[in-house]
Amino acid sequence: EASSCAPWWKSRCFQLASSISIVGATTWAALIFPLPGGCSLKGRNFNEYALALSTAMAGLGALWTWLVAPSKHILWASYFLFLNWFEGFITFYLILLIRCDSSSHNLSLDFLYKVFFFRTALLACEMVCLQALVENRLKSLWHVPSHSNCFDTFLFAAETSTLCFGIIAMILQLLFPLDLGLWWVQLLLLSCAFVVPMGFVAWAVQVLLRLCCVFATFQRALRRVKREELNGVKSLRASRWEVQLQAAGVIFSLSTTFVLVGAIVDMYIIAQDGADPSDFLRGVLAACANLILNTVGAVLLSGAHRLLWWTPGSERSSQLHAAARLCKLNAFRKSTSTKGPLQQAWKTDKGAEWEEKTAELAARGISLRNLLTFYKLLGDSVMPSYEPSRHSTNDVVRLAIIPLTAAHSSSYAEQVNQGRKMIPKKMVTHSWSNLFRDLLASVLADALGEHTFEFLARLLSDRAGTELVEQMLLSLGRLDDSYWICAFAVNQHSGICGANPNGNVDPVTLIPHPICDCGKPKMFNKTPPLNSEGESIQCEMNKFDDMMAYLAGKDESFAEVIAVDEKLDLFERAWCMAEVAEAKQMGMEQNLKLRNKETLIIRQNTLRGLDVKQMQASRPEDVKAILAKIPDTKAFNDYLQDLIFDQNSGLLTNWHKADALQQMEEASRVLRWARISEAEDGAIIWREWVS
């Protein structure tokens, strides 16, 4: 990839040169554009050159941002800058028209009014776009506890009214042959110039009040952290700074909008009186300031300025550097394109009984509420020897899940769901050698939008921390989110409970795992009855791929969470890789959860050398069967690399905060925990905090 791409600085130079060339050409065209009324283009003054230069700067910002935009948010910022650029041209044209009219009196007053009306309508569009851009940037901050929906309703009403006035102005200007010198038309023009900015002001005030509340929350948490010498100072300061920066941007936008509205009204009055063009200096300076500040603000607040010095090694998702990876992924998709769309009905050629058993197995989701209830029993009334830092998922299955379900000889999910079907929203792929605490932390990290699970794992090591995590899930309405986890969904009494072939022991007591005497018949892969392919119909451990296809067919948003253990053993487990491969074949969303960034850095060479052909399983025949489901192992290995390292969607993007939208999402994450930390036992959050 690196050899096929030009050096990053050459790309930047080419993008900058292209932008300068296009802006230079359009600015020159604007300077020589013929005006109506036979007006002479000689003798341009300072006002016009200053406005032309400011418009050129706005155009340069718009084009360059559009060319390098690596994310949707920065792309939307470039669209706003294009509108800003166009406004500059219209204002420039308006100034020229007024100068020509004052010198030759050849222009129709009606034509001049139309241009003013059009300029006012563009200002309304600018405000709407600015509101949308800022709201998109700050929306993650609003999705936290303690914010009333009335704010959102008010903001929506303000934006809608602003947009309606802009549309009305456009329709009157472009479609209807009205005499714009009529008093009621002028009244409508002045109403737009008044009502639209007032709606914008109301919106800006609400946003500033919200940001002040967010700032106060960060400030309280920061004082507590400093006073008690806890962790989290760096994260709180960074989040507080982001909020201050966004508040400053809103204030600047509000100020320049007020100035520009005043300038447009001022120019309208001066034009009516037939004043000298030199009287437009105030209006021109206001227009120039609006153009420049909008450009600088959009570039800085969206994070586009960081793209100036980012190299391909650190750039988040440059389309140019993702092209080679996309080609490889497309090749893999073509090699596995026999599945058809996710929405179509799921069917197999393994018989109706197989499909019925698969559907039954798929309906054994478990909610986060029940998972946390189970977890809080460990070390207490269930599995007294449990230690979060020592017991694996295999230990918990043998010492807790199997004993708890022995009376009913059912899966744990069936028992807690009381026989009701629960279709999960996500499936968790994990290794049984992983710590059970880390498995649960990975699932909770997915529900809470955490990029890694170390912080949650540390909270789960403490009873008070577990309660705070549950409180966070409750406040966000995520406690009833459901997941499919094989340890809870598979009926262990139909499989492994009757033997301990490897002689595994409790790592704390060193007592061998007990053998269950439930007496339930065991169903393994070759236990009759068999289907046409020789697979056991009643076995629950050979249907994971069909079950994933079934769930994906029922729900297009069904996703996979890949819970990676600290030693990265998951990538060497055959069945785990089979699930990853099946999910990829069906185009499912896949979310990778690692312990922390350091795990990735330390084991980076191991990860870059992953080879699906080197995976392991308890039985050699399982490896052969799973490899048979991956038609192109090289393409699949490339996919694994993208899953971890891809600059568009890989794990590394979680730390490359390329644009303001991602930075605000990080600030929102800190804000959520800052609010929860205000509880009585909240200090544990900052004691265990991981940046």
C-alpha positions as MATLAB code, in Angstrom:
seq = 'EASSCAPWWKSRCFQLASSISIVGATTWAALIFPLPGGCSLKGRNFNEYALALSTAMAGLGALWTWLVAPSKHILWASYFLFLNWFEGFITFYLILLIRCDSSSHNLSLDFLYKVFFFRTALLACEMVCLQALVENRLKSLWHVPSHSNCFDTFLFAAETSTLCFGIIAMILQLLFPLDLGLWWVQLLLLSCAFVVPMGFVAWAVQVLLRLCCVFATFQRALRRVKREELNGVKSLRASRWEVQLQAAGVIFSLSTTFVLVGAIVDMYIIAQDGADPSDFLRGVLAACANLILNTVGAVLLSGAHRLLWWTPGSERSSQLHAAARLCKLNAFRKSTSTKGPLQQAWKTDKGAEWEEKTAELAARGISLRNLLTFYKLLGDSVMPSYEPSRHSTNDVVRLAIIPLTAAHSSSYAEQVNQGRKMIPKKMVTHSWSNLFRDLLASVLADALGEHTFEFLARLLSDRAGTELVEQMLLSLGRLDDSYWICAFAVNQHSGICGANPNGNVDPVTLIPHPICDCGKPKMFNKTPPLNSEGESIQCEMNKFDDMMAYLAGKDESFAEVIAVDEKLDLFERAWCMAEVAEAKQMGMEQNLKLRNKETLIIRQNTLRGLDVKQMQASRPEDVKAILAKIPDTKAFNDYLQDLIFDQNSGLLTNWHKADALQQMEEASRVLRWARISEAEDGAIIWREWVS';
ca = [
       0.000    0.000    0.000;
       2.660    2.497    1.011;
       4.674    1.934   -2.158;
       1.650    2.488   -4.371;
       0.757    5.816   -2.786;
       2.466    9.165   -3.287;
       4.200   10.665   -0.200;
       1.631   12.370    2.021;
       3.132   15.844    1.558;
       2.825   15.530   -2.238;
      -0.885   14.745   -1.851;
      -1.339   17.764    0.367;
       0.547   20.028   -2.034;
      -1.518   18.791   -4.977;
      -4.779   19.342   -3.081;
      -3.714   22.823   -2.027;
      -2.532   23.754   -5.532;
      -5.798   22.520   -7.048;
      -7.815   24.567   -4.580;
      -5.782   27.718   -5.212;
      -6.113   27.318   -8.985;
      -9.897   26.876   -8.888;
     -10.413   29.719   -6.416;
      -8.123   32.006   -8.410;
     -10.023   31.286  -11.623;
     -13.452   31.868  -10.077;
     -12.322   35.078   -8.348;
     -10.952   36.419  -11.630;
     -14.215   35.495  -13.356;
     -16.143   37.386  -10.685;
     -14.005   40.481  -11.211;
     -14.678   40.572  -14.941;
     -18.304   39.395  -14.795;
     -20.494   41.689  -16.972;
     -23.025   43.740  -15.042;
     -26.474   44.795  -16.327;
     -27.149   48.398  -17.268;
     -23.916   48.997  -19.164;
     -21.971   49.781  -16.008;
     -18.250   50.371  -16.379;
     -15.958   47.964  -14.527;
     -13.112   50.451  -14.163;
     -12.006   52.162  -11.004;
     -12.661   49.442   -8.431;
     -12.217   50.558   -4.849;
     -10.904   49.074   -1.627;
     -14.314   47.683   -0.624;
     -14.555   45.476   -3.666;
     -11.004   44.151   -3.543;
     -11.303   43.388    0.194;
     -14.544   41.494   -0.383;
     -13.067   39.606   -3.352;
     -10.063   38.549   -1.265;
     -12.269   37.406    1.641;
     -14.475   35.443   -0.758;
     -11.385   33.804   -2.216;
     -10.264   32.734    1.271;
     -13.701   31.235    1.921;
     -13.510   29.351   -1.369;
     -10.027   28.059   -0.598;
     -11.222   26.723    2.761;
     -14.283   25.090    1.176;
     -12.422   23.368   -1.653;
      -9.490   22.164    0.397;
     -11.725   20.825    3.178;
     -13.886   19.035    0.618;
     -10.858   17.459   -1.082;
      -9.299   16.076    2.110;
     -12.469   15.361    4.133;
     -11.961   11.948    5.821;
     -15.287   11.906    7.671;
     -18.893   12.889    7.110;
     -18.733   15.668    9.667;
     -15.812   17.386    7.950;
     -17.535   16.830    4.613;
     -20.645   18.606    5.928;
     -18.410   21.409    7.175;
     -17.099   21.770    3.616;
     -20.681   22.067    2.300;
     -21.313   24.881    4.767;
     -18.151   26.576    3.523;
     -19.335   26.244   -0.088;
     -22.505   28.086    0.911;
     -20.343   30.673    2.653;
     -18.280   31.031   -0.525;
     -21.398   31.513   -2.648;
     -22.662   34.148   -0.202;
     -19.413   36.001   -0.680;
     -19.949   36.083   -4.449;
     -23.517   37.370   -4.066;
     -22.425   40.082   -1.615;
     -19.613   41.081   -3.964;
     -22.061   41.249   -6.857;
     -24.473   43.283   -4.738;
     -21.812   45.856   -3.885;
     -20.912   46.185   -7.556;
     -24.561   46.660   -8.480;
     -25.026   49.398   -5.901;
     -21.859   51.185   -7.062;
     -22.940   51.015  -10.669;
     -26.454   52.202   -9.814;
     -25.146   55.170   -7.844;
     -22.793   56.197  -10.654;
     -24.976   55.626  -13.731;
     -28.549   55.247  -12.422;
     -29.115   52.660  -15.160;
     -30.161   49.821  -12.859;
     -33.743   49.046  -11.961;
     -34.556   49.503   -8.289;
     -36.679   46.374   -8.538;
     -33.653   44.369   -9.697;
     -31.633   45.711   -6.783;
     -34.366   44.689   -4.336;
     -34.351   41.181   -5.770;
     -30.629   40.833   -5.173;
     -31.104   42.067   -1.594;
     -33.901   39.579   -1.109;
     -31.772   36.751   -2.474;
     -28.893   37.750   -0.183;
     -31.237   37.699    2.822;
     -32.517   34.254    1.879;
     -28.936   32.989    1.665;
     -28.289   34.347    5.136;
     -31.269   32.319    6.397;
     -29.846   29.209    4.736;
     -26.464   29.925    6.325;
     -28.042   30.023    9.768;
     -29.913   26.772    9.221;
     -26.775   25.026    7.960;
     -24.754   26.419   10.853;
     -27.331   25.156   13.339;
     -27.343   21.714   11.721;
     -23.540   21.567   11.726;
     -23.211   22.579   15.376;
     -26.064   20.316   16.478;
     -24.451   17.386   14.671;
     -21.178   18.160   16.413;
     -22.699   18.476   19.874;
     -25.469   15.867   19.697;
     -23.478   13.307   21.662;
     -23.297   15.742   24.593;
     -27.079   16.063   24.669;
     -27.635   12.296   24.891;
     -26.755   12.161   28.557;
     -28.876   12.032   31.712;
     -30.497   15.179   33.157;
     -31.364   16.866   29.870;
     -35.022   17.490   29.138;
     -36.522   16.870   25.734;
     -38.049   20.360   25.779;
     -34.664   21.735   24.724;
     -34.640   19.534   21.641;
     -38.235   20.513   20.839;
     -37.434   24.186   21.123;
     -34.339   23.894   18.949;
     -36.254   21.956   16.315;
     -38.980   24.622   16.244;
     -36.384   27.381   15.915;
     -34.611   25.620   13.054;
     -37.890   24.833   11.281;
     -39.110   28.416   11.468;
     -35.770   29.682   10.198;
     -35.820   27.265    7.293;
     -39.424   28.174    6.401;
     -38.614   31.855    6.189;
     -35.631   31.079    3.985;
     -37.752   28.926    1.661;
     -40.451   31.613    1.458;
     -37.842   34.194    0.546;
     -36.404   31.945   -2.158;
     -39.840   31.215   -3.650;
     -40.797   34.883   -3.742;
     -37.489   35.801   -5.304;
     -37.170   33.102   -7.932;
     -40.683   31.997   -8.897;
     -43.170   34.862   -8.576;
     -43.059   38.042  -10.715;
     -43.831   40.338   -7.786;
     -43.124   44.013   -7.546;
     -40.566   43.995   -4.752;
     -41.066   47.700   -4.246;
     -44.475   47.046   -2.693;
     -44.651   47.864    1.013;
     -45.819   44.408    2.061;
     -43.020   42.722    0.124;
     -40.503   45.007    1.782;
     -42.153   44.209    5.127;
     -41.690   40.499    4.461;
     -38.052   41.135    3.590;
     -37.503   43.046    6.814;
     -39.413   40.365    8.762;
     -37.069   37.699    7.405;
     -34.121   39.883    8.358;
     -35.542   40.108   11.890;
     -37.286   36.798   12.638;
     -34.577   34.545   11.186;
     -31.764   36.044   13.296;
     -33.978   36.022   16.388;
     -34.635   32.315   15.922;
     -30.915   31.806   15.511;
     -30.255   33.819   18.683;
     -32.778   31.744   20.645;
     -31.090   28.566   19.451;
     -27.610   29.883   20.286;
     -28.667   30.904   23.790;
     -30.071   27.433   24.465;
     -26.878   25.808   23.213;
     -24.730   28.098   25.371;
     -26.834   27.335   28.448;
     -26.403   23.624   27.814;
     -22.676   23.977   27.329;
     -22.447   25.946   30.583;
     -24.159   23.065   32.410;
     -21.750   20.577   30.825;
     -18.783   22.787   31.714;
     -19.972   23.010   35.328;
     -20.186   19.201   35.529;
     -16.611   18.837   34.300;
     -15.463   21.553   36.693;
     -17.041   19.844   39.717;
     -15.523   16.487   38.771;
     -12.119   18.080   38.185;
     -12.136   19.760   41.595;
     -13.000   16.457   43.251;
     -10.339   14.545   41.369;
      -7.666   17.083   42.284;
      -8.779   17.271   45.919;
      -8.732   13.500   46.394;
      -5.707   12.937   44.108;
      -7.555   10.548   41.791;
      -7.104    9.658   38.134;
      -8.911   11.372   35.277;
      -7.416   14.882   35.403;
      -6.130   14.682   31.835;
      -9.428   13.400   30.410;
     -11.515   15.948   32.316;
      -9.295   18.838   31.249;
      -9.359   17.756   27.602;
     -13.151   17.418   27.649;
     -13.567   20.751   29.394;
     -11.376   22.390   26.763;
     -13.482   20.913   23.951;
     -16.635   22.327   25.517;
     -15.005   25.751   25.907;
     -13.890   25.666   22.282;
     -17.364   24.809   21.007;
     -18.936   27.504   23.198;
     -16.496   30.060   21.795;
     -17.446   28.964   18.278;
     -21.151   29.483   18.984;
     -20.461   32.925   20.476;
     -18.396   33.988   17.454;
     -21.102   32.729   15.097;
     -23.726   34.631   17.038;
     -21.642   37.822   17.001;
     -20.813   37.746   13.298;
     -24.437   36.954   12.438;
     -25.621   40.023   14.342;
     -23.025   42.181   12.609;
     -23.851   40.791    9.169;
     -27.601   41.247    9.597;
     -26.995   44.835   10.625;
     -24.706   45.335    7.653;
     -27.267   44.001    5.163;
     -29.988   46.241    6.583;
     -27.538   49.157    6.531;
     -26.681   48.530    2.862;
     -30.372   48.226    2.011;
     -31.113   51.642    3.538;
     -28.074   53.283    1.934;
     -28.953   51.826   -1.473;
     -32.468   53.271   -1.228;
     -31.057   56.720   -0.458;
     -28.643   56.572   -3.378;
     -25.603   57.199   -1.192;
     -21.942   57.144   -2.234;
     -20.345   53.655   -2.449;
     -17.734   54.663    0.116;
     -20.533   54.616    2.692;
     -20.611   50.809    2.374;
     -17.336   50.370    4.243;
     -19.108   49.164    7.412;
     -21.151   46.632    5.484;
     -18.183   45.375    3.494;
     -16.037   44.960    6.594;
     -18.866   43.038    8.284;
     -19.243   40.767    5.244;
     -15.471   40.187    5.127;
     -15.373   39.375    8.838;
     -18.284   36.943    8.456;
     -16.616   35.152    5.553;
     -13.247   34.829    7.261;
     -14.571   33.879   10.701;
     -16.997   31.324    9.237;
     -14.150   29.759    7.278;
     -11.666   29.704   10.151;
     -14.337   28.567   12.609;
     -15.611   25.722   10.422;
     -12.076   24.463    9.721;
     -10.920   24.673   13.341;
     -14.075   23.467   15.094;
     -14.577   20.531   12.707;
     -10.964   19.436   13.195;
     -10.107   19.757    9.485;
      -6.956   21.772   10.281;
      -5.331   18.628   11.723;
      -5.288   17.105    8.256;
      -2.560   19.550    7.218;
       0.186   17.634    9.002;
      -1.187   14.132    9.422;
       0.808   11.418    7.715;
      -0.801    8.243    6.309;
       0.403    6.372    9.386;
      -1.756    8.507   11.657;
      -4.496    9.729    9.360;
      -7.853    8.384   10.403;
      -9.618    7.372    7.238;
      -8.195    8.970    4.121;
     -10.050    7.634    1.107;
      -6.817    7.563   -0.891;
      -4.977    5.311    1.533;
      -8.025    3.064    2.041;
      -8.328    2.303   -1.688;
      -5.932   -0.657   -1.677;
      -7.691   -2.225    1.319;
     -11.097   -1.736   -0.256;
      -9.939   -3.611   -3.351;
      -8.940   -6.571   -1.186;
     -12.209   -6.473    0.732;
     -14.197   -6.376   -2.496;
     -12.315   -9.446   -3.680;
     -13.267  -11.218   -0.453;
     -16.913  -10.178   -0.831;
     -16.997  -11.576   -4.361;
     -15.573  -14.858   -3.146;
     -18.342  -15.137   -0.531;
     -21.247  -13.614   -2.413;
     -23.452  -16.681   -2.464;
     -25.437  -15.642    0.587;
     -27.824  -13.101   -0.856;
     -29.339  -10.160    1.019;
     -29.770  -10.330    4.764;
     -33.456   -9.554    4.528;
     -34.413  -12.709    2.649;
     -35.921  -15.619    4.562;
     -33.338  -17.926    6.075;
     -33.431  -21.474    4.774;
     -31.015  -24.379    4.771;
     -30.919  -27.720    2.989;
     -30.478  -29.548    6.309;
     -34.150  -30.237    6.945;
     -37.055  -28.761    8.890;
     -35.976  -30.259   12.227;
     -32.532  -28.654   11.923;
     -34.127  -25.273   11.157;
     -36.527  -25.618   14.079;
     -33.681  -26.382   16.503;
     -31.636  -23.488   15.118;
     -34.544  -21.076   15.622;
     -35.020  -22.362   19.181;
     -31.333  -21.837   19.965;
     -31.377  -18.333   18.440;
     -34.184  -17.225   20.770;
     -32.040  -17.593   23.890;
     -30.770  -14.072   24.284;
     -29.966  -12.696   27.716;
     -30.404   -9.120   28.900;
     -27.709   -7.019   30.510;
     -29.963   -6.800   33.568;
     -29.863  -10.581   34.006;
     -26.151  -10.730   33.260;
     -25.379   -8.229   36.017;
     -27.740   -9.992   38.421;
     -25.851  -13.229   37.772;
     -22.477  -11.491   38.131;
     -23.396  -10.007   41.504;
     -24.191  -13.518   42.803;
     -20.635  -14.686   42.094;
     -18.402  -14.712   45.156;
     -21.489  -14.564   47.367;
     -24.305  -17.113   47.270;
     -22.944  -18.647   44.049;
     -19.373  -19.839   43.515;
     -17.960  -18.466   46.827;
     -14.372  -18.857   45.622;
     -14.918  -16.469   42.682;
     -12.164  -13.916   42.121;
     -12.632  -11.574   39.120;
      -8.923  -11.495   38.254;
      -8.472  -15.293   38.275;
     -11.573  -17.145   37.129;
     -12.127  -17.745   33.436;
     -15.396  -18.148   31.588;
     -14.817  -21.912   31.591;
     -14.500  -21.833   35.395;
     -17.739  -19.862   35.763;
     -19.616  -22.224   33.445;
     -18.448  -25.270   35.415;
     -18.766  -23.809   38.922;
     -21.767  -21.484   38.592;
     -23.877  -21.855   35.459;
     -24.104  -25.653   35.454;
     -24.946  -25.934   39.200;
     -27.550  -23.112   38.956;
     -29.364  -24.802   36.074;
     -29.059  -28.412   37.257;
     -32.582  -28.543   38.698;
     -34.186  -27.665   35.348;
     -31.449  -29.163   33.142;
     -31.783  -26.135   30.850;
     -29.664  -23.310   29.577;
     -29.252  -20.336   31.908;
     -30.980  -18.052   29.380;
     -34.035  -20.306   29.266;
     -34.169  -20.413   33.056;
     -34.000  -16.632   33.675;
     -36.287  -15.881   30.727;
     -38.778  -18.383   32.161;
     -39.201  -20.104   28.828;
     -39.976  -16.896   26.923;
     -38.224  -16.291   23.634;
     -35.702  -13.453   23.628;
     -34.300  -12.563   20.215;
     -30.907  -10.936   20.791;
     -29.662   -7.823   19.026;
     -26.035   -8.939   19.035;
     -23.963  -12.079   19.281;
     -20.772  -12.243   21.334;
     -17.783  -14.159   20.017;
     -15.361  -14.979   22.836;
     -12.858  -17.490   24.129;
     -13.696  -19.551   27.185;
     -10.144  -19.105   28.416;
     -10.830  -15.363   28.820;
     -11.544  -14.027   32.309;
     -15.277  -13.993   32.843;
     -15.026  -10.462   34.215;
     -13.384   -9.365   30.967;
     -16.071  -11.087   28.884;
     -18.774   -9.187   30.753;
     -16.754   -5.963   30.534;
     -16.505   -6.381   26.741;
     -20.272   -6.768   26.434;
     -20.877   -3.747   28.665;
     -18.291   -1.746   26.713;
     -20.301   -2.397   23.572;
     -23.538   -1.296   25.245;
     -21.955    1.874   26.653;
     -19.993    2.791   23.530;
     -16.600    2.331   25.221;
     -13.721    1.654   22.839;
     -11.902   -0.696   25.244;
     -12.988   -2.667   28.291;
     -10.158   -2.217   30.824;
     -11.905    0.602   32.712;
     -15.123   -1.395   32.994;
     -13.197   -4.508   34.017;
     -11.632   -2.553   36.866;
     -15.047   -1.289   37.964;
     -16.446   -4.826   37.839;
     -13.714   -5.968   40.215;
     -15.456   -4.019   42.965;
     -19.023   -4.356   44.266;
     -19.561   -0.580   44.367;
     -18.140   -0.242   40.858;
     -20.547   -2.887   39.569;
     -23.468   -0.956   41.060;
     -22.306    2.235   39.325;
     -22.037    0.444   35.980;
     -25.582   -0.835   36.442;
     -26.704    2.705   37.307;
     -25.087    4.016   34.114;
     -26.854    1.385   32.006;
     -30.161    2.208   33.682;
     -29.767    5.950   33.052;
     -29.054    5.303   29.378;
     -31.905    2.833   29.005;
     -29.583   -0.042   28.039;
     -30.238   -2.567   30.822;
     -32.668   -4.535   28.704;
     -30.372   -4.784   25.675;
     -30.037   -8.451   24.772;
     -26.999  -10.452   23.651;
     -26.425  -14.041   22.573;
     -23.584  -15.594   24.576;
     -22.940  -19.293   24.120;
     -22.080  -19.911   27.790;
     -25.603  -18.803   28.752;
     -27.554  -19.780   25.624;
     -26.343  -23.357   25.124;
     -27.809  -25.996   27.417;
     -24.632  -27.287   29.075;
     -26.591  -30.261   30.452;
     -27.032  -31.549   26.905;
     -23.298  -31.351   26.320;
     -20.281  -30.889   28.557;
     -21.626  -31.117   32.111;
     -21.057  -34.856   32.483;
     -17.264  -34.914   32.112;
     -14.071  -32.987   32.821;
     -11.753  -34.473   30.193;
      -8.923  -31.997   30.702;
      -8.955  -32.231   34.477;
      -9.514  -28.501   34.920;
      -9.429  -27.197   38.496;
     -10.666  -24.121   40.333;
      -7.613  -21.773   40.182;
      -8.283  -20.561   43.744;
      -9.181  -23.736   45.646;
      -7.357  -26.110   43.246;
     -10.358  -28.472   43.499;
     -11.215  -30.194   40.179;
     -14.314  -28.982   38.405;
     -17.261  -31.109   39.564;
     -19.141  -33.519   37.316;
     -22.874  -32.908   36.998;
     -25.171  -35.873   37.736;
     -28.301  -34.415   36.093;
     -28.644  -37.545   33.925;
     -29.810  -35.584   30.877;
     -28.879  -37.276   27.555;
     -25.841  -35.690   25.899;
     -26.035  -34.490   22.316;
     -22.721  -34.120   20.486;
     -22.015  -33.603   16.806;
     -22.496  -37.255   15.833;
     -25.360  -38.105   18.191;
     -28.445  -39.401   16.287;
     -30.702  -38.338   14.750;
     -28.448  -36.989   12.004;
     -29.203  -34.795    9.013;
     -28.196  -35.545    5.431;
     -24.684  -34.232    6.111;
     -24.155  -36.508    9.109;
     -24.591  -33.757   11.741;
     -26.581  -34.210   14.924;
     -29.932  -32.412   14.725;
     -30.392  -32.001   18.492;
     -26.799  -30.955   19.246;
     -26.619  -27.260   20.248;
     -22.889  -26.830   19.627;
     -22.839  -27.257   15.821;
     -25.330  -24.600   14.725;
     -23.627  -21.303   15.496;
     -23.112  -20.269   11.880;
     -26.686  -21.215   10.888;
     -27.983  -19.436   13.971;
     -26.119  -16.255   12.989;
     -27.570  -16.449    9.491;
     -31.043  -16.926   10.969;
     -30.744  -13.897   13.257;
     -29.179  -11.724   10.569;
     -32.023  -12.676    8.241;
     -34.586  -11.554   10.828;
     -32.834   -8.301   11.748;
     -30.676   -6.320    9.331;
     -29.028   -4.526   12.277;
     -27.969   -7.770   13.993;
     -24.269   -7.406   14.847;
     -21.328   -9.304   16.287;
     -19.246   -8.259   19.284;
     -15.763   -9.788   19.272;
     -14.550   -9.928   22.879;
     -10.766  -10.284   22.661;
      -8.914  -11.596   25.692;
      -5.741   -9.954   26.966;
      -3.512  -12.694   25.486;
      -5.350  -12.568   22.122;
      -6.082  -16.310   22.317;
      -9.394  -15.710   20.582;
      -7.655  -15.274   17.223;
      -6.219  -18.775   17.505;
      -9.522  -20.489   18.309;
     -11.165  -22.257   15.387;
     -14.785  -21.772   16.378;
     -14.234  -18.086   17.152;
     -12.719  -17.526   13.720;
     -15.574  -19.494   12.152;
     -18.052  -17.075   13.711;
     -16.018  -14.078   12.512;
     -15.889  -15.551    9.009;
     -19.633  -16.255    8.933;
     -20.454  -12.753   10.143;
     -18.208  -11.291    7.477;
     -19.819  -13.395    4.743;
     -23.230  -12.030    5.674;
     -22.046   -8.430    5.850;
     -22.845   -8.124    9.556;
     -21.507   -5.204   11.555;
     -18.573   -6.378   13.679;
     -17.253   -4.576   16.761;
     -13.868   -5.512   18.154;
     -13.273   -5.020   21.897;
      -9.732   -5.181   23.257;
      -8.576   -4.585   26.810;
      -6.650   -1.400   26.079;
      -4.468    0.390   23.600;
      -1.320   -1.032   25.154;
      -2.470   -4.577   24.359;
      -2.646   -3.596   20.722;
       0.768   -1.928   20.738;
       2.572   -4.721   22.610;
       1.007   -7.522   20.557;
       0.928   -5.623   17.271;
       3.410   -7.897   15.533;
       1.420  -10.951   16.636;
      -1.769   -9.423   15.273;
      -0.161   -8.455   11.972;
       0.962  -12.042   11.531;
      -2.446  -13.632   12.103;
      -3.107  -16.623    9.865;
      -6.467  -18.354    9.980;
      -4.798  -21.602    8.892;
      -2.858  -21.727   12.184;
      -5.953  -21.712   14.436;
      -6.628  -24.480   16.931;
      -9.603  -26.500   18.176;
     -10.217  -29.270   20.639;
     -10.729  -31.653   17.719;
      -8.603  -31.532   14.501;
     -11.656  -32.319   12.365;
     -13.262  -29.064   13.535;
     -10.382  -27.080   12.018;
     -10.838  -28.796    8.650;
     -14.599  -28.210    8.689;
     -14.183  -24.532    9.552;
     -11.467  -23.900    6.967;
     -13.801  -25.371    4.372;
     -16.192  -22.491    5.076;
     -13.504  -19.904    4.226;
     -12.975  -20.144    0.445;
     -10.112  -17.605    0.323;
      -7.931  -17.748    3.442;
      -5.573  -15.024    2.202;
      -8.463  -12.607    1.676;
      -9.816  -13.517    5.096;
      -6.427  -12.836    6.686;
      -6.459   -9.430    4.983;
      -9.922   -8.843    6.408;
      -8.648   -9.591    9.924;
      -5.973   -6.951    9.395;
      -8.632   -4.432    8.373;
     -10.799   -5.328   11.341;
      -7.974   -4.235   13.636;
      -5.865   -1.718   11.699;
      -8.071   -0.242    8.950;
      -8.040    3.585    9.074;
     -11.705    3.789    8.093;
     -13.285    1.383   10.567;
     -10.546   -0.485   12.428;
      -9.840   -0.407   16.128;
      -7.169    2.273   15.708;
      -9.803    4.807   14.685;
     -10.972    4.834   18.302;
      -7.812    6.709   19.315;
      -7.247    8.830   16.199;
      -9.703   11.580   17.067;
      -9.642   13.028   13.561;
     -12.597   15.362   13.697;
     -14.565   17.348   16.234;
     -17.451   14.880   16.110;
     -15.257   12.093   17.494;
     -13.751   14.444   20.046;
     -17.203   15.418   21.279;
     -18.156   11.749   21.504;
     -15.152   11.248   23.767;
     -16.177   14.300   25.804;
     -19.683   12.829   26.040;
     -18.235    9.582   27.364;
     -16.328   11.469   30.079;
     -19.433   13.546   30.830;
     -21.567   10.444   31.412;
     -19.115    9.082   33.930;
     -18.658   12.508   35.534;
     -22.398   12.669   36.218;
     -22.458    9.156   37.682;
     -19.395    9.971   39.806;
     -21.443   12.572   41.687;
     -23.145    9.687   43.488;
     -22.073    8.778   47.013;
     -19.677    6.011   45.902;
     -18.696    7.797   42.703;
     -15.052    8.324   43.654;
     -14.315    4.758   42.556;
     -14.846    5.842   38.943;
     -11.863    8.175   39.061;
      -9.765    5.761   41.135;
     -10.154    3.142   38.407;
     -10.221    5.570   35.467;
      -8.271    4.618   32.348;
      -7.660    7.368   29.789;
];
